[in-house]
Amino acid sequence: MMHQDQQSADELKIMSRNLRLLRERRGKSLEEVAAETRISPLLLASVEQGCLDNLGMAQLQELCRYYRVGLSGIFQPIC
Protein backbone atom coordinates (compact mmCIF):
# COMPACT_ATOMS: atom_id res chain seq x y z
CA MET A 1 0.00 0.00 0.00
CA MET A 2 2.87 2.40 0.75
CA HIS A 3 4.19 2.04 -2.77
CA GLN A 4 0.82 2.96 -4.26
CA ASP A 5 0.49 5.98 -1.93
CA GLN A 6 3.95 7.19 -2.94
CA GLN A 7 3.13 6.71 -6.61
CA SER A 8 -0.07 8.74 -6.22
CA ALA A 9 1.80 11.50 -4.40
CA ASP A 10 4.43 11.57 -7.14
CA GLU A 11 1.75 11.80 -9.85
CA LEU A 12 0.11 14.74 -8.06
CA LYS A 13 3.47 16.52 -7.86
CA ILE A 14 3.97 15.91 -11.58
CA MET A 15 0.51 17.27 -12.32
CA SER A 16 1.15 20.45 -10.33
CA ARG A 17 4.48 20.96 -12.07
CA ASN A 18 2.94 20.29 -15.48
CA LEU A 19 0.18 22.84 -14.97
CA ARG A 20 2.75 25.50 -14.08
CA LEU A 21 4.99 24.57 -17.03
CA LEU A 22 2.10 24.61 -19.49
CA ARG A 23 1.00 28.04 -18.28
CA GLU A 24 4.52 29.48 -18.39
CA ARG A 25 5.22 28.04 -21.85
CA ARG A 26 2.16 29.85 -23.14
CA GLY A 27 3.35 33.08 -21.55
CA LYS A 28 0.18 33.36 -19.49
CA SER A 29 -0.22 34.81 -16.03
CA LEU A 30 -2.34 33.14 -13.39
CA GLU A 31 -4.86 35.95 -13.83
CA GLU A 32 -5.11 35.34 -17.59
CA VAL A 33 -5.68 31.61 -17.14
CA ALA A 34 -8.21 32.34 -14.41
CA ALA A 35 -10.15 34.70 -16.66
CA GLU A 36 -10.20 32.20 -19.52
CA THR A 37 -11.08 29.14 -17.41
CA ARG A 38 -13.22 30.80 -14.72
CA ILE A 39 -11.05 29.21 -12.04
CA SER A 40 -9.84 31.62 -9.36
CA PRO A 41 -6.20 32.73 -9.56
CA LEU A 42 -5.76 31.80 -5.89
CA LEU A 43 -6.87 28.24 -6.59
CA LEU A 44 -4.64 28.03 -9.66
CA ALA A 45 -1.64 29.25 -7.65
CA SER A 46 -2.42 26.78 -4.89
CA VAL A 47 -2.69 23.90 -7.36
CA GLU A 48 0.60 24.84 -9.03
CA GLN A 49 2.22 24.74 -5.58
CA GLY A 50 0.93 21.23 -4.97
CA CYS A 51 -2.13 21.90 -2.83
CA LEU A 52 -4.89 20.03 -4.63
CA ASP A 53 -7.46 19.82 -1.82
CA ASN A 54 -9.88 22.28 -3.44
CA LEU A 55 -9.46 21.24 -7.07
CA GLY A 56 -12.53 19.44 -8.39
CA MET A 57 -12.72 17.09 -11.35
CA ALA A 58 -14.62 19.65 -13.45
CA GLN A 59 -11.86 22.21 -12.85
CA LEU A 60 -9.16 19.71 -13.70
CA GLN A 61 -10.97 18.82 -16.91
CA GLU A 62 -11.29 22.52 -17.78
CA LEU A 63 -7.54 23.01 -17.30
CA CYS A 64 -6.81 19.98 -19.49
CA ARG A 65 -9.12 21.38 -22.16
CA TYR A 66 -7.54 24.82 -21.89
CA TYR A 67 -3.99 23.44 -22.18
CA ARG A 68 -5.07 20.84 -24.77
CA VAL A 69 -3.74 17.83 -22.89
CA GLY A 70 -5.50 14.62 -22.03
CA LEU A 71 -6.53 13.90 -18.48
CA SER A 72 -4.14 10.95 -18.25
CA GLY A 73 -1.36 12.97 -19.89
CA ILE A 74 -1.40 15.64 -17.21
CA PHE A 75 0.04 13.06 -14.78
CA GLN A 76 3.00 12.19 -17.05
CA PRO A 77 6.23 14.21 -16.93
CA ILE A 78 6.56 16.70 -19.79
CA CYS A 79 9.81 18.06 -21.11
N, C-alpha and C positions, 0 to 999 in steps of 0.2 A: 504494500500500500504506500509506503514511503516513496518508492520510486515513481509511482504514478502522481503523487502529490507534487514531487519535485518537477516532474515533466510538465504538469499543468502550470506551475509557477513560472517555469522557464518560458512556456508558450505565451503567458500573459505579459511577461517582460518584453518578449519579442514583439508582441502586438503593440504595446505602448511605444516602443522604439520605432516600429514601422510607421505608426500614425504620425509621429513627429517628423520622421524622414520624408514621408510623402508630402506633408505640408510644406516643409522647408524646400524641397526640390521644386515645388510649384511656385515658390516665392510668395506664399500666402502667409498672412498674419493669423493669429488665433481669431481675431475679430472678423476677418474676412471669411474664414471658414465657418465661423458661427453664424454670420449673416446669411451665408449660402445654404447652410444645412439646418438652420433654426435650432442649433444646439448651443447652449450658453458657452461663452468663452472660458468661464471659470471651470465648467465641467470638462471642456476640451483640454485645458491646461492640466487639470487633475489627472485625466486619463493618460496624457503624454508623460506624466511623472510616475505612472504606475498605479495610481489609485483608481480602481475600476468598480468600486462599490456602488456607485450611482449610475453606471452606464447600463442602459437597458438594451435588449436585443434590437429593438426598432432603431435606436440611435446607432448601434454598431452597424446595422445594415445600411443606414443612411450614409455613414462615413465610408463604407465599402463602395457604395454606389458613387459617391462624390469623387473618391480617389480611383474609381474604376478598377478595383481589385475584388477578387472573389472572397467570400467569407472564410474559406479554408486557407486561402493564400495570405491573409492578413497575419496568420500565426506562423508563417514560414519566414526565415531571415531573408531580407532583401539586401542587395549590394548597392 
